[in-house]
Amino acid sequence: MIANAHQSEHVSLLSIRDISVQFGGLLALNAVNLDVNAGARYGILGPNGAGKTTLFNAISGFVDPSKGEIKLNSKKLDGLPSHERVLRGLSRTFQITTLFPELSVLENVLMAAQVDAGKHQVFWRAANSHKEVMQRVEAQLVDLNLSRLALSTVSALSYGEQRLLEIAVALASKPSVLLLDEPTAGLSAAEMRSVVDLILKLPQDLTIVLIEHDLDVVFDVSEELSVLHFGNMIAQGPASQIREDPLVREVYLGEA
Amino acid sequence: MKRVLIVIAVGFLLAVLPFIVSGYWLGLITQAVILGGFAMGLDLLVGFARMPSIGHSTFFGLSGYGVALAVTRFDVAIWPAVGIGLLLSLIAALLFGPLAVRMRGLAFLTITLAFGQLTWGLTTRWSSFTNGENGIPGISRPSFLWDIETVVGYFYFTLLIAIAISIFIIIFAESPVGISLLGVRNSDTRMSALGYNIHSRRTIAFVVAAAVGAMYGILNVFYNKFIGPGSLSWQLSAQMLLSVVVGGPVSLWGPFLAGSGIVILKTMLIGTTQRWPMVLGLLYVVSVVFLPGGIASLLPKVRARFEKMFRGRVTE
């Protein structure tokens, strides 16, 4: 069951080989391996500073790994700028909400949808005149229960609504792999529940990699997990197995 | 679409001016339209993409110098010379733009100033070719569908081109590319995470603002029948930057209004005071303190007031 290229013959959708990231004297990631199959719900667990976000940044091209290899659909991503990785089917959210605060909810989603529709180079037609783009934006907003807020400015939204929009924007890129960086960070229990429900409702063919702090959320959502600790991958496997792993319990759950 | 119609309507309204105002005022208004239009184009860069350039007079002046030099030094016919002028500005923008857009905020401001001073310095020092501080006089206007030698004729010529450029700017601003400039100003990270090449987006804003400046630079050189290093000066760039801020970034019409208003104000005041820059500075301070959204932010307030009045009457 352990996703490991040495043991399984088939090629995973997202494959990470020996990725190391160095920040000055700090080794943020140390030869990390990760294989995510198409349609997987993959969780990444680890205490603060474990290197989870750095791993996402490496995958999405926001930091350059000092060594290692990242492949999506068997194609190397290394060296590609982040915007080109999006066109390859990678989309992500940010732990710290990263939206366009001065624009409306609709415009935020539109910004993503027009890239996927290939209309982002058009300068001779109004952005809101592309029917297929607008339909997609609308559908995305309906899916996430955000249509009533379509014309509100993002800065006027509640934090919970902004977290939802963050996911809506990432989804509007129509990714094959969605990287969710702590989507429930800072949310109330009820808001957290609605985000988890949303993630569970996402199409089965969408591959999701989830960074989470909240154990309930991780075990609710992901079937498979990796645990990071000080840049090292200390455990990988099915959720049930990770829950019982003594090393994980020690470093993460705080048990001796 | 609505905004395009407004531009055309305003154009028609302005078209009656020759029947109302004197030749002196018409000339002044022509200049005001030129600098207002220039400010409107700069809004795409300064307002939309929030990249404060203090060097865009470079492209305004270079296109003018291109025309003047092509005509006086190389005996090029006037219309082809216009092409050369525009090309010169475009090449400069494509040269400076990609370098400048890697900087942000103050660093961007400084590097645009440096580029601007570079062309200004070159033009003033290379006297044998550019005539230095004295500039190049005696540039005649091209032939057009109607006689543009007269003040009225040239006003209509300027108006026509300004309407065309404004329509282009408005369509561009509402397009996917235009919207993406608003994204670049808000969040680089999010934009790259959505698949936008932010450097190329910022370059687009830089070059389009430069191209608009270049076209108005052509109108400027034919209006004055003269070009001097003043058209390349950082003071002009600063005046344009100020027009965008005072007018209200991203509104497009605000910077146009402020850009042209400042021209008229300057002409009226320069006869009575030696301290024009001080007046300009004061205007800037007052607008930033009391009207941080610029002139354009007044419109919603006025509209709300009208709505309130209207509602009041209905309920009475």
Boltz contact constraints between the chains, C-beta under 6 A:
constraints:
  - contact:
      token1: [A, 82]
      token2: [B, 192]
      max_distance: 6.0
  - contact:
      token1: [A, 83]
      token2: [B, 192]
      max_distance: 6.0
  - contact:
      token1: [A, 83]
      token2: [B, 195]
      max_distance: 6.0
  - contact:
      token1: [A, 83]
      token2: [B, 196]
      max_distance: 6.0
  - contact:
      token1: [A, 83]
      token2: [B, 197]
      max_distance: 6.0
  - contact:
      token1: [A, 86]
      token2: [B, 195]
      max_distance: 6.0
  - contact:
      token1: [A, 87]
      token2: [B, 195]
      max_distance: 6.0
  - contact:
      token1: [A, 92]
      token2: [B, 193]
      max_distance: 6.0
  - contact:
      token1: [A, 98]
      token2: [B, 187]
      max_distance: 6.0
  - contact:
      token1: [A, 98]
      token2: [B, 189]
      max_distance: 6.0
  - contact:
      token1: [A, 98]
      token2: [B, 190]
      max_distance: 6.0
  - contact:
      token1: [A, 100]
      token2: [B, 183]
      max_distance: 6.0
  - contact:
      token1: [A, 100]
      token2: [B, 186]
      max_distance: 6.0
  - contact:
      token1: [A, 102]
      token2: [B, 186]
      max_distance: 6.0
  - contact:
      token1: [A, 111]
      token2: [B, 183]
      max_distance: 6.0
  - contact:
      token1: [A, 111]
      token2: [B, 194]
      max_distance: 6.0
  - contact:
      token1: [A, 112]
      token2: [B, 194]
      max_distance: 6.0
  - contact:
      token1: [A, 114]
      token2: [B, 176]
      max_distance: 6.0
  - contact:
      token1: [A, 115]
      token2: [B, 194]
      max_distance: 6.0
  - contact:
      token1: [A, 115]
      token2: [B, 195]
      max_distance: 6.0
  - contact:
      token1: [A, 119]
      token2: [B, 176]
      max_distance: 6.0
  - contact:
      token1: [A, 120]
      token2: [B, 176]
      max_distance: 6.0
  - contact:
      token1: [A, 122]
      token2: [B, 175]
      max_distance: 6.0
  - contact:
      token1: [A, 122]
      token2: [B, 176]
      max_distance: 6.0
  - contact:
      token1: [A, 123]
      token2: [B, 172]
      max_distance: 6.0
  - contact:
      token1: [A, 123]
      token2: [B, 175]
      max_distance: 6.0
  - contact:
      token1: [A, 123]
      token2: [B, 177]
      max_distance: 6.0
  - contact:
      token1: [A, 125]
      token2: [B, 175]
      max_distance: 6.0
  - contact:
      token1: [A, 126]
      token2: [B, 174]
      max_distance: 6.0
  - contact:
      token1: [A, 127]
      token2: [B, 175]
      max_distance: 6.0
  - contact:
      token1: [A, 127]
      token2: [B, 176]
      max_distance: 6.0
  - contact:
      token1: [A, 127]
      token2: [B, 179]
      max_distance: 6.0
